[in-house]
């Protein structure tokens, strides 16, 4: 059996994996989830959180694992797992990008968005512009378009402010570390936050061992949890 370490994306927390965890555990797998600094129940101030804080949290989790793990990143979590993989390549069996940002060396999220012509998210900025909240009126269409009304409304209620320093921090990766870990991309065809065209361009520029396609939105852990878990379990074989 395998260990899955699941890293959430922007505005969310480990709560986004709540349907996935028991399904993987029922198949005998071990699952580790956690809140990134400034998210969910973590009390760090979003105005001070950095990408180093994120990767430090992931590396700390990896350091506690006796065996190699399958490291999964959703959305902005793709940038987090990319940088963490550079630091802990020996701890990772496989990188899985779940409709996730896949940066190139020296690239930050803003530059990635410009390269792939992504529409800016509708953000409500803090006065000092160090963090932002997603405009909740746009959240369902962007993140939860294929989800049930219950899952969408409950998720929108939990969305938290997002630190912005990590968005402008470039990743630094090498072929010797990050480059030697196999990668899989799980693409979502109906994604309005990260359109499929951008996903395809990213996994073309940073080739993956395998690409899996799901006919759903930006939150497959809510819209199609059983299908997502089936794909994740197959990766352990």
PELINRA-V278879 format. One record per residue. N is the residue number from 1. RES is the residue in one small letter. SS is DSSP state (H for helix, E for strand, C for the rest). OMEGA is omega in degrees with one decimal (* if undefined). BURIAL is b if it has 24 or more other C-alpha atoms within 12 Angstrom, else e. Layout:
N,RES,SS,OMEGA,BURIAL ; N,RES,SS,OMEGA,BURIAL
This chain:
1,x,C,-174.3,e ; 2,x,C,171.5,b ; 3,x,E,177.2,b ; 4,x,E,172.4,b ; 5,x,E,-171.9,b ; 6,x,E,-177.1,b ; 7,x,E,-177.4,b ; 8,x,C,-178.9,b ; 9,x,C,-176.6,b ; 10,x,C,171.8,b ; 11,x,C,-174.0,b ; 12,x,C,179.3,b ; 13,x,C,-178.5,b ; 14,x,H,179.2,b ; 15,x,H,-177.9,b ; 16,x,H,-178.6,b ; 17,x,H,-169.6,b ; 18,x,H,177.9,b ; 19,x,H,-175.9,b ; 20,x,H,-173.4,b ; 21,x,H,-177.8,b ; 22,x,H,-179.9,e ; 23,x,H,176.0,b ; 24,x,H,179.9,b ; 25,x,H,179.0,e ; 26,x,H,177.9,e ; 27,x,C,175.9,e ; 28,x,C,-179.0,e ; 29,x,C,174.3,b ; 30,x,E,-177.2,b ; 31,x,E,177.7,b ; 32,x,E,173.7,b ; 33,x,E,-178.6,b ; 34,x,C,174.3,b ; 35,x,C,169.4,b ; 36,x,C,179.4,b ; 37,x,C,179.0,b ; 38,x,C,-177.6,b ; 39,x,C,176.7,b ; 40,x,C,-178.4,b ; 41,x,C,178.5,e ; 42,x,C,-171.4,e ; 43,x,C,179.8,e ; 44,x,C,179.3,e ; 45,x,C,-179.7,e ; 46,x,C,-179.4,b ; 47,x,C,-175.6,b ; 48,x,C,-175.8,e ; 49,x,C,-179.7,b ; 50,x,C,174.6,b ; 51,x,H,177.3,b ; 52,x,H,176.2,b ; 53,x,H,179.1,b ; 54,x,H,-176.5,b ; 55,x,H,175.7,b ; 56,x,H,177.7,b ; 57,x,H,179.9,b ; 58,x,H,-179.8,b ; 59,x,H,177.1,b ; 60,x,H,177.1,e ; 61,x,H,-179.2,b ; 62,x,H,-179.4,b ; 63,x,H,-180.0,e ; 64,x,C,-178.4,e ; 65,x,C,-178.2,b ; 66,x,C,-178.8,e ; 67,x,C,176.0,e ; 68,x,C,-175.9,b ; 69,x,E,166.8,b ; 70,x,E,-174.7,b ; 71,x,E,-174.7,b ; 72,x,E,176.0,b ; 73,x,E,178.1,b ; 74,x,E,173.3,b ; 75,x,C,177.7,b ; 76,x,C,175.1,b ; 77,x,H,175.6,b ; 78,x,H,176.8,b ; 79,x,H,-179.6,b ; 80,x,H,-178.0,b ; 81,x,H,176.9,b ; 82,x,H,-179.6,b ; 83,x,H,177.7,b ; 84,x,H,179.6,b ; 85,x,H,176.8,b ; 86,x,H,-177.1,b ; 87,x,H,-173.6,b ; 88,x,C,-176.7,b ; 89,x,H,-177.9,b ; 90,x,H,-178.1,b ; 91,x,H,-170.0,b ; 92,x,E,176.3,b ; 93,x,E,-173.5,b ; 94,x,E,172.0,b ; 95,x,E,179.3,b ; 96,x,E,178.9,b ; 97,x,E,-178.5,b ; 98,x,E,-171.6,b ; 99,x,C,-167.4,b ; 100,x,C,173.1,b ; 101,x,C,179.8,b ; 102,x,C,-173.6,b ; 103,x,C,171.0,b ; 104,x,C,180.0,b ; 105,x,C,178.9,b ; 106,x,C,-175.1,e ; 107,x,C,172.1,b ; 108,x,C,-175.6,b ; 109,x,H,-179.1,b ; 110,x,H,179.1,b ; 111,x,H,177.1,e ; 112,x,H,179.0,b ; 113,x,H,178.3,b ; 114,x,H,-178.2,e ; 115,x,H,-175.8,e ; 116,x,C,174.4,b ; 117,x,C,178.3,e ; 118,x,C,176.4,e ; 119,x,C,178.7,e ; 120,x,C,175.9,e ; 121,x,C,176.5,b ; 122,x,C,-173.6,e ; 123,x,E,171.6,b ; 124,x,E,-171.3,e ; 125,x,E,169.8,e ; 126,x,C,-177.3,e ; 127,x,C,-178.8,e ; 128,x,C,176.0,e ; 129,x,C,176.7,e ; 130,x,C,175.9,e ; 131,x,E,-176.7,b ; 132,x,E,174.9,b ; 133,x,E,174.7,b ; 134,x,E,175.2,b ; 135,x,C,-173.0,b ; 136,x,H,-179.4,b ; 137,x,H,-179.8,e ; 138,x,H,-170.8,e ; 139,x,H,-176.8,b ; 140,x,H,-178.4,b ; 141,x,H,-176.9,b ; 142,x,H,-170.3,b ; 143,x,H,-166.0,b ; 144,x,C,-174.0,b ; 145,x,C,-179.3,b ; 146,x,C,-177.5,b ; 147,x,C,175.0,b ; 148,x,C,178.1,e ; 149,x,H,-179.5,e ; 150,x,H,-179.8,e ; 151,x,H,-179.0,b ; 152,x,H,-176.4,b ; 153,x,H,179.5,e ; 154,x,H,179.4,e ; 155,x,H,-179.7,b ; 156,x,H,177.7,b ; 157,x,H,-175.6,e ; 158,x,H,-176.9,b ; 159,x,C,-174.1,b ; 160,x,C,175.0,b ; 161,x,C,-176.8,b ; 162,x,E,174.4,b ; 163,x,E,-176.2,b ; 164,x,C,177.9,b ; 165,x,H,178.2,b ; 166,x,H,-179.2,b ; 167,x,H,-176.0,b ; 168,x,H,-179.5,e ; 169,x,C,-179.6,b ; 170,x,C,172.6,b ; 171,x,C,175.7,b ; 172,x,C,-174.0,b ; 173,x,C,-179.8,b ; 174,x,C,175.9,e ; 175,x,C,-177.7,e ; 176,x,C,-178.4,e ; 177,x,C,178.1,e ; 178,x,H,-172.1,b ; 179,x,H,-177.2,b ; 180,x,H,-179.7,b ; 181,x,C,176.3,b ; 182,x,C,-177.9,b ; 183,x,E,173.6,b ; 184,x,E,176.4,b ; 185,x,E,173.0,b ; 186,x,E,-175.3,b ; 187,x,E,-179.1,b ; 188,x,E,-170.8,b ; 189,x,C,-175.0,b ; 190,x,C,-176.1,b ; 191,x,C,177.5,b ; 192,x,C,175.9,b ; 193,x,C,178.3,b ; 194,x,C,-172.8,b ; 195,x,C,-175.6,b ; 196,x,H,179.0,b ; 197,x,H,178.6,e ; 198,x,H,177.4,b ; 199,x,H,-179.3,b ; 200,x,H,179.6,b ; 201,x,H,-179.3,b ; 202,x,H,-177.9,b ; 203,x,H,169.6,b ; 204,x,H,179.3,e ; 205,x,H,176.3,e ; 206,x,C,-170.0,b ; 207,x,C,179.7,e ; 208,x,C,177.8,b ; 209,x,C,-177.1,e ; 210,x,E,173.3,e ; 211,x,E,177.8,b ; 212,x,E,-178.7,b ; 213,x,E,176.3,b ; 214,x,E,-177.6,b ; 215,x,C,-175.3,e ; 216,x,C,-172.0,b ; 217,x,C,-176.9,b ; 218,x,C,-176.6,b ; 219,x,C,-177.2,b ; 220,x,H,177.2,b ; 221,x,H,172.9,b ; 222,x,H,-174.0,b ; 223,x,H,-179.4,b ; 224,x,C,-174.6,b ; 225,x,H,-178.8,b ; 226,x,H,178.8,e ; 227,x,H,179.3,b ; 228,x,H,-179.6,b ; 229,x,H,176.6,b ; 230,x,H,178.0,e ; 231,x,H,-179.2,b ; 232,x,H,179.1,b ; 233,x,H,-180.0,b ; 234,x,H,179.8,e ; 235,x,H,-179.5,b ; 236,x,C,-175.0,b ; 237,x,C,*,e
